[in-house]
Amino acid sequence: MTDVPRATTASAAPPRTPADSSIRHSTDNAVSWITLDRPEAMNALTWDQRERVIDLLAAASADPGVRAVVITATGRGFCAGADLRGGPPAGERVPGDVARTIRLGAQRLIAAVLDCEKPVIAAVNGTAAGIGAHLAFACDLVLAAEPARFIEVFVRRGLVPDGGGAYLLPRLVGPQRAKELMFFGDALSAVDAERIGLVNRVVPAEELEKTARAWAERLAAGPTRALALTKQLVNASLDTDRAAAWAAEAAAQEINMTTADANEGVTSFVERRAPRFKGR
């Protein structure tokens, strides 16, 4: 996917930054499209690009005109991981520096996806490695083009997986499969990623944008607040016990029943017609 979808509606967006030239953004039919656009570097993320993506996800949460998000990229790579060459000048390292960098950097990026109040689709056009793979896995739905590959590249560099990898993968594929991916660092094809549950659907490369657009616009036409609460419940479900999960479910439904979309859903059922959700 090399073309950014046309922008047809205005949306609230963060102030422009130096990363704007390599993070393309548009809003189309209530869908916020975030496109990594540094194909010559396989879309490896510099620190300022990472901050731009975090800001755009926060803006999507706050903007009622945005009801779904797509993260994708140009060229052969989705995201080759972190580009440390784009960070602030390195000084003498002291204990705590690395942990702080990860906590304020890669972990914030993954948290921004998990905590976004709108459903987020990853449209993975090519190689997703390291934090790039985790960026995709953190999304609510993952579409992959046939040439896409996923690589837990950290072990190849003698590193521990960061950016939430050891948190995300066991929840998606189980601990044994997660350890296999992280211990060996082998490239996983899109088809195999779909087979083990890391990807929702694999499509031909030329159909990736079309499929992502169809899924995103379907989500954007849905009950936005109900989707946000559903996302919150599912993401929290593996970190809590049954009593807490059921209490959260009841509280979420209590909140949701105050929305206009919930009222519309019930009314449309009674009137035997299709609902017209407004995202409120």
MIBAVEX-373427 format. One record per residue (C-alpha): chain; residue in three letters; x, y, z. Coordinates in nm, 2 decimals, m for minus. Each point is the difference from the previous one (the first is absolute). Layout:
// residues N
[rec 'A' 'Ala' [X Y Z]]
...
***
This chain:
// residues 280
[rec 'A' 'Met' [0.00 0.00 0.00]]
[rec 'A' 'Thr' [0.17 0.31 m0.12]]
[rec 'A' 'Asp' [m0.28 0.26 m0.02]]
[rec 'A' 'Val' [m0.15 0.18 0.30]]
[rec 'A' 'Pro' [m0.38 0.00 m0.01]]
[rec 'A' 'Arg' [m0.15 0.33 m0.11]]
[rec 'A' 'Ala' [m0.09 0.24 0.27]]
[rec 'A' 'Thr' [m0.36 0.10 m0.02]]
[rec 'A' 'Thr' [m0.08 0.13 0.35]]
[rec 'A' 'Ala' [0.18 0.22 0.25]]
[rec 'A' 'Ser' [0.11 m0.14 0.34]]
[rec 'A' 'Ala' [0.16 0.13 0.31]]
[rec 'A' 'Ala' [0.37 m0.07 m0.03]]
[rec 'A' 'Pro' [0.31 0.07 0.21]]
[rec 'A' 'Pro' [0.23 0.28 m0.09]]
[rec 'A' 'Arg' [0.23 m0.07 m0.30]]
[rec 'A' 'Thr' [0.35 m0.14 0.09]]
[rec 'A' 'Pro' [0.32 m0.08 m0.20]]
[rec 'A' 'Ala' [m0.14 m0.36 m0.02]]
[rec 'A' 'Asp' [m0.29 0.11 m0.22]]
[rec 'A' 'Ser' [0.19 m0.06 m0.32]]
[rec 'A' 'Ser' [0.04 m0.37 0.09]]
[rec 'A' 'Ile' [m0.33 m0.06 0.19]]
[rec 'A' 'Arg' [m0.28 0.08 m0.24]]
[rec 'A' 'His' [m0.35 0.06 0.14]]
[rec 'A' 'Ser' [m0.34 0.05 m0.14]]
[rec 'A' 'Thr' [m0.36 m0.05 0.11]]
[rec 'A' 'Asp' [m0.25 m0.15 m0.24]]
[rec 'A' 'Asn' [m0.36 m0.11 0.08]]
[rec 'A' 'Ala' [0.07 0.03 0.37]]
[rec 'A' 'Val' [0.31 m0.22 m0.03]]
[rec 'A' 'Ser' [0.34 0.13 0.11]]
[rec 'A' 'Trp' [0.27 m0.14 m0.23]]
[rec 'A' 'Ile' [0.35 0.00 0.15]]
[rec 'A' 'Thr' [0.26 m0.09 m0.26]]
[rec 'A' 'Leu' [0.37 m0.06 0.07]]
[rec 'A' 'Asp' [0.18 0.14 m0.30]]
[rec 'A' 'Arg' [0.37 m0.05 0.02]]
[rec 'A' 'Pro' [0.03 m0.30 m0.24]]
[rec 'A' 'Glu' [0.38 0.04 m0.05]]
[rec 'A' 'Ala' [0.04 m0.09 0.37]]
[rec 'A' 'Met' [m0.27 m0.27 m0.01]]
[rec 'A' 'Asn' [m0.20 0.24 0.22]]
[rec 'A' 'Ala' [0.22 m0.04 0.30]]
[rec 'A' 'Leu' [m0.13 0.25 0.26]]
[rec 'A' 'Thr' [0.21 0.29 0.13]]
[rec 'A' 'Trp' [m0.09 0.14 0.34]]
[rec 'A' 'Asp' [m0.18 0.31 m0.16]]
[rec 'A' 'Gln' [m0.20 m0.22 m0.23]]
[rec 'A' 'Arg' [m0.10 m0.22 0.29]]
[rec 'A' 'Glu' [m0.12 0.31 0.19]]
[rec 'A' 'Arg' [m0.20 0.11 m0.31]]
[rec 'A' 'Val' [m0.18 m0.34 m0.01]]
[rec 'A' 'Ile' [m0.08 0.02 0.37]]
[rec 'A' 'Asp' [m0.14 0.36 m0.05]]
[rec 'A' 'Leu' [m0.22 m0.11 m0.29]]
[rec 'A' 'Leu' [m0.14 m0.29 0.20]]
[rec 'A' 'Ala' [m0.08 0.23 0.29]]
[rec 'A' 'Ala' [m0.16 0.24 m0.24]]
[rec 'A' 'Ala' [m0.21 m0.28 m0.15]]
[rec 'A' 'Ser' [m0.13 m0.08 0.35]]
[rec 'A' 'Ala' [m0.10 0.36 0.07]]
[rec 'A' 'Asp' [m0.16 0.08 m0.34]]
[rec 'A' 'Pro' [m0.36 m0.11 m0.03]]
[rec 'A' 'Gly' [0.04 0.04 m0.38]]
[rec 'A' 'Val' [0.24 m0.30 0.00]]
[rec 'A' 'Arg' [m0.16 m0.34 0.06]]
[rec 'A' 'Ala' [0.27 m0.24 m0.11]]
[rec 'A' 'Val' [0.38 0.00 m0.07]]
[rec 'A' 'Val' [0.22 m0.18 m0.25]]
[rec 'A' 'Ile' [0.37 m0.02 0.04]]
[rec 'A' 'Thr' [0.19 m0.10 m0.32]]
[rec 'A' 'Ala' [0.32 0.08 m0.19]]
[rec 'A' 'Thr' [0.15 0.05 m0.34]]
[rec 'A' 'Gly' [0.26 m0.21 m0.18]]
[rec 'A' 'Arg' [0.12 m0.35 0.08]]
[rec 'A' 'Gly' [0.00 0.04 0.38]]
[rec 'A' 'Phe' [m0.28 0.07 0.25]]
[rec 'A' 'Cys' [0.25 0.09 0.27]]
[rec 'A' 'Ala' [0.35 m0.14 0.05]]
[rec 'A' 'Gly' [0.01 0.10 0.37]]
[rec 'A' 'Ala' [0.16 0.29 0.18]]
[rec 'A' 'Asp' [0.25 0.22 m0.19]]
[rec 'A' 'Leu' [0.23 0.10 0.29]]
[rec 'A' 'Arg' [0.20 0.22 m0.23]]
[rec 'A' 'Gly' [m0.29 0.25 0.00]]
[rec 'A' 'Gly' [0.00 0.05 0.38]]
[rec 'A' 'Pro' [0.16 0.27 0.21]]
[rec 'A' 'Pro' [0.38 0.00 0.03]]
[rec 'A' 'Ala' [0.13 m0.28 0.22]]
[rec 'A' 'Gly' [0.19 0.09 0.31]]
[rec 'A' 'Glu' [0.16 m0.21 0.27]]
[rec 'A' 'Arg' [m0.24 m0.27 0.10]]
[rec 'A' 'Val' [m0.09 m0.04 0.37]]
[rec 'A' 'Pro' [m0.21 m0.27 0.17]]
[rec 'A' 'Gly' [m0.37 0.07 m0.07]]
[rec 'A' 'Asp' [0.05 0.17 m0.34]]
[rec 'A' 'Val' [m0.10 m0.30 m0.21]]
[rec 'A' 'Ala' [m0.31 m0.09 0.21]]
[rec 'A' 'Arg' [m0.11 0.37 m0.01]]
[rec 'A' 'Thr' [0.05 0.01 m0.38]]
[rec 'A' 'Ile' [m0.21 m0.31 m0.05]]
[rec 'A' 'Arg' [m0.27 0.11 0.25]]
[rec 'A' 'Leu' [m0.03 0.35 m0.16]]
[rec 'A' 'Gly' [0.05 m0.12 m0.36]]
[rec 'A' 'Ala' [m0.10 m0.35 m0.13]]
[rec 'A' 'Gln' [m0.24 m0.07 0.28]]
[rec 'A' 'Arg' [m0.18 0.33 m0.04]]
[rec 'A' 'Leu' [m0.04 m0.07 m0.37]]
[rec 'A' 'Ile' [m0.16 m0.34 0.06]]
[rec 'A' 'Ala' [m0.21 0.13 0.28]]
[rec 'A' 'Ala' [m0.13 0.28 m0.23]]
[rec 'A' 'Val' [m0.14 m0.27 m0.23]]
[rec 'A' 'Leu' [m0.14 m0.21 0.27]]
[rec 'A' 'Asp' [m0.16 0.30 0.18]]
[rec 'A' 'Cys' [m0.13 0.18 m0.31]]
[rec 'A' 'Glu' [m0.38 0.04 0.04]]
[rec 'A' 'Lys' [m0.07 m0.08 m0.36]]
[rec 'A' 'Pro' [0.06 m0.34 m0.17]]
[rec 'A' 'Val' [0.34 m0.02 m0.16]]
[rec 'A' 'Ile' [0.08 m0.22 m0.31]]
[rec 'A' 'Ala' [0.35 m0.09 m0.10]]
[rec 'A' 'Ala' [0.03 m0.03 m0.38]]
[rec 'A' 'Val' [0.34 m0.17 m0.02]]
[rec 'A' 'Asn' [0.14 0.04 m0.35]]
[rec 'A' 'Gly' [0.35 m0.15 0.06]]
[rec 'A' 'Thr' [0.25 m0.10 0.26]]
[rec 'A' 'Ala' [m0.09 0.08 0.36]]
[rec 'A' 'Ala' [0.30 m0.06 0.23]]
[rec 'A' 'Gly' [0.07 0.07 0.36]]
[rec 'A' 'Ile' [m0.21 0.29 0.13]]
[rec 'A' 'Gly' [m0.15 0.01 m0.35]]
[rec 'A' 'Ala' [m0.15 m0.35 0.06]]
[rec 'A' 'His' [m0.12 0.11 0.34]]
[rec 'A' 'Leu' [m0.16 0.31 m0.15]]
[rec 'A' 'Ala' [m0.21 m0.23 m0.22]]
[rec 'A' 'Phe' [m0.08 m0.25 0.27]]
[rec 'A' 'Ala' [m0.13 0.27 0.23]]
[rec 'A' 'Cys' [m0.26 0.10 m0.25]]
[rec 'A' 'Asp' [m0.36 m0.13 0.04]]
[rec 'A' 'Leu' [0.00 m0.16 m0.35]]
[rec 'A' 'Val' [0.29 m0.10 m0.22]]
[rec 'A' 'Leu' [m0.02 m0.02 m0.38]]
[rec 'A' 'Ala' [0.31 m0.12 m0.18]]
[rec 'A' 'Ala' [0.10 0.01 m0.36]]
[rec 'A' 'Glu' [0.13 m0.34 m0.13]]
[rec 'A' 'Pro' [0.37 0.13 m0.01]]
[rec 'A' 'Ala' [m0.01 0.11 0.37]]
[rec 'A' 'Arg' [0.23 m0.16 0.25]]
[rec 'A' 'Phe' [0.02 0.03 0.38]]
[rec 'A' 'Ile' [0.34 m0.03 0.18]]
[rec 'A' 'Glu' [0.08 0.00 0.37]]
[rec 'A' 'Val' [0.34 0.13 m0.09]]
[rec 'A' 'Phe' [0.12 0.08 0.35]]
[rec 'A' 'Val' [0.18 m0.33 0.06]]
[rec 'A' 'Arg' [0.20 0.05 m0.32]]
[rec 'A' 'Arg' [0.16 0.30 0.17]]
[rec 'A' 'Gly' [0.04 m0.16 0.34]]
[rec 'A' 'Leu' [m0.29 0.21 0.14]]
[rec 'A' 'Val' [m0.30 m0.07 0.22]]
[rec 'A' 'Pro' [m0.33 0.07 m0.18]]
[rec 'A' 'Asp' [m0.14 0.34 0.09]]
[rec 'A' 'Gly' [m0.29 0.22 m0.10]]
[rec 'A' 'Gly' [m0.25 m0.24 0.17]]
[rec 'A' 'Gly' [0.10 m0.30 m0.20]]
[rec 'A' 'Ala' [0.01 m0.25 0.29]]
[rec 'A' 'Tyr' [m0.33 0.14 0.12]]
[rec 'A' 'Leu' [m0.18 m0.01 m0.34]]
[rec 'A' 'Leu' [0.11 m0.32 m0.16]]
[rec 'A' 'Pro' [m0.09 m0.25 0.28]]
[rec 'A' 'Arg' [m0.35 0.15 0.01]]
[rec 'A' 'Leu' [m0.03 m0.04 m0.38]]
[rec 'A' 'Val' [0.16 m0.34 m0.06]]
[rec 'A' 'Gly' [0.08 m0.16 0.34]]
[rec 'A' 'Pro' [0.33 m0.01 0.18]]
[rec 'A' 'Gln' [0.16 m0.29 m0.19]]
[rec 'A' 'Arg' [m0.06 0.15 m0.35]]
[rec 'A' 'Ala' [0.11 0.34 0.13]]
[rec 'A' 'Lys' [0.33 m0.15 0.13]]
[rec 'A' 'Glu' [0.06 m0.17 m0.33]]
[rec 'A' 'Leu' [m0.04 0.33 m0.19]]
[rec 'A' 'Met' [0.22 0.19 0.25]]
[rec 'A' 'Phe' [0.27 m0.27 0.06]]
[rec 'A' 'Phe' [0.07 m0.06 m0.37]]
[rec 'A' 'Gly' [m0.08 0.33 m0.16]]
[rec 'A' 'Asp' [m0.11 m0.17 m0.32]]
[rec 'A' 'Ala' [m0.21 0.19 m0.26]]
[rec 'A' 'Leu' [m0.36 m0.09 0.02]]
[rec 'A' 'Ser' [m0.20 0.02 m0.33]]
[rec 'A' 'Ala' [m0.33 0.17 m0.02]]
[rec 'A' 'Val' [m0.17 m0.34 m0.06]]
[rec 'A' 'Asp' [0.16 m0.15 0.31]]
[rec 'A' 'Ala' [m0.08 0.30 0.21]]
[rec 'A' 'Glu' [m0.36 m0.04 m0.10]]
[rec 'A' 'Arg' [0.01 m0.37 0.08]]
[rec 'A' 'Ile' [0.12 0.06 0.36]]
[rec 'A' 'Gly' [m0.23 0.29 0.07]]
[rec 'A' 'Leu' [0.22 0.31 m0.04]]
[rec 'A' 'Val' [m0.18 0.12 m0.31]]
[rec 'A' 'Asn' [m0.37 0.02 m0.07]]
[rec 'A' 'Arg' [0.02 m0.03 m0.38]]
[rec 'A' 'Val' [0.26 m0.03 m0.27]]
[rec 'A' 'Val' [m0.08 0.17 m0.33]]
[rec 'A' 'Pro' [0.19 0.06 m0.33]]
[rec 'A' 'Ala' [0.22 0.31 0.02]]
[rec 'A' 'Glu' [m0.22 0.19 m0.25]]
[rec 'A' 'Glu' [m0.31 m0.06 0.21]]
[rec 'A' 'Leu' [0.15 0.11 0.34]]
[rec 'A' 'Glu' [m0.11 0.37 m0.02]]
[rec 'A' 'Lys' [m0.35 m0.10 m0.13]]
[rec 'A' 'Thr' [m0.05 m0.25 0.27]]
[rec 'A' 'Ala' [0.13 0.23 0.28]]
[rec 'A' 'Arg' [m0.23 0.28 m0.13]]
[rec 'A' 'Ala' [m0.30 m0.23 0.00]]
[rec 'A' 'Trp' [0.06 m0.13 0.35]]
[rec 'A' 'Ala' [0.08 0.35 0.14]]
[rec 'A' 'Glu' [m0.31 0.16 m0.15]]
[rec 'A' 'Arg' [m0.21 m0.28 0.13]]
[rec 'A' 'Leu' [0.14 0.06 0.35]]
[rec 'A' 'Ala' [m0.04 0.38 m0.05]]
[rec 'A' 'Ala' [m0.37 m0.06 m0.07]]
[rec 'A' 'Gly' [m0.04 m0.19 0.32]]
[rec 'A' 'Pro' [m0.09 0.10 0.36]]
[rec 'A' 'Thr' [0.33 0.17 0.08]]
[rec 'A' 'Arg' [m0.03 0.02 0.38]]
[rec 'A' 'Ala' [m0.12 m0.36 0.02]]
[rec 'A' 'Leu' [0.30 m0.11 m0.20]]
[rec 'A' 'Ala' [0.23 0.20 0.23]]
[rec 'A' 'Leu' [m0.14 m0.16 0.31]]
[rec 'A' 'Thr' [0.02 m0.35 m0.17]]
[rec 'A' 'Lys' [0.36 0.06 m0.08]]
[rec 'A' 'Gln' [0.07 0.10 0.36]]
[rec 'A' 'Leu' [m0.17 m0.31 0.14]]
[rec 'A' 'Val' [0.18 m0.24 m0.24]]
[rec 'A' 'Asn' [0.34 0.15 0.06]]
[rec 'A' 'Ala' [m0.04 m0.01 0.38]]
[rec 'A' 'Ser' [m0.16 m0.35 0.01]]
[rec 'A' 'Leu' [0.33 m0.20 0.00]]
[rec 'A' 'Asp' [0.14 0.21 0.29]]
[rec 'A' 'Thr' [m0.28 m0.05 0.25]]
[rec 'A' 'Asp' [m0.22 m0.26 0.17]]
[rec 'A' 'Arg' [m0.35 m0.09 m0.09]]
[rec 'A' 'Ala' [m0.16 0.21 0.27]]
[rec 'A' 'Ala' [0.18 0.31 m0.10]]
[rec 'A' 'Ala' [m0.06 m0.06 m0.37]]
[rec 'A' 'Trp' [m0.37 m0.05 0.05]]
[rec 'A' 'Ala' [m0.02 0.32 0.22]]
[rec 'A' 'Ala' [0.18 0.19 m0.28]]
[rec 'A' 'Glu' [m0.24 m0.14 m0.26]]
[rec 'A' 'Ala' [m0.31 0.11 0.20]]
[rec 'A' 'Ala' [0.15 0.34 0.06]]
[rec 'A' 'Ala' [0.08 0.04 m0.37]]
[rec 'A' 'Gln' [m0.35 m0.09 m0.10]]
[rec 'A' 'Glu' [m0.14 0.24 0.25]]
[rec 'A' 'Ile' [0.21 0.28 m0.16]]
[rec 'A' 'Asn' [m0.08 m0.11 m0.35]]
[rec 'A' 'Met' [m0.38 0.01 0.06]]
[rec 'A' 'Thr' [0.03 0.37 0.05]]
[rec 'A' 'Thr' [0.12 0.05 m0.36]]
[rec 'A' 'Ala' [m0.21 0.11 m0.30]]
[rec 'A' 'Asp' [0.12 m0.30 m0.20]]
[rec 'A' 'Ala' [m0.13 m0.25 0.26]]
[rec 'A' 'Asn' [m0.34 0.17 m0.01]]
[rec 'A' 'Glu' [0.01 m0.01 m0.38]]
[rec 'A' 'Gly' [0.09 m0.36 0.00]]
[rec 'A' 'Val' [m0.29 m0.10 0.22]]
[rec 'A' 'Thr' [m0.24 0.23 m0.19]]
[rec 'A' 'Ser' [0.10 m0.13 m0.34]]
[rec 'A' 'Phe' [m0.05 m0.36 0.13]]
[rec 'A' 'Val' [m0.35 0.08 0.12]]
[rec 'A' 'Glu' [m0.08 0.19 m0.33]]
[rec 'A' 'Arg' [0.15 m0.29 m0.21]]
[rec 'A' 'Arg' [0.25 0.22 m0.19]]
[rec 'A' 'Ala' [0.38 0.03 m0.03]]
[rec 'A' 'Pro' [0.15 0.22 0.27]]
[rec 'A' 'Arg' [0.16 0.33 m0.09]]
[rec 'A' 'Phe' [0.28 0.05 0.24]]
[rec 'A' 'Lys' [0.16 0.34 0.05]]
[rec 'A' 'Gly' [0.29 m0.09 0.23]]
[rec 'A' 'Arg' [m0.15 0.17 0.30]]
***
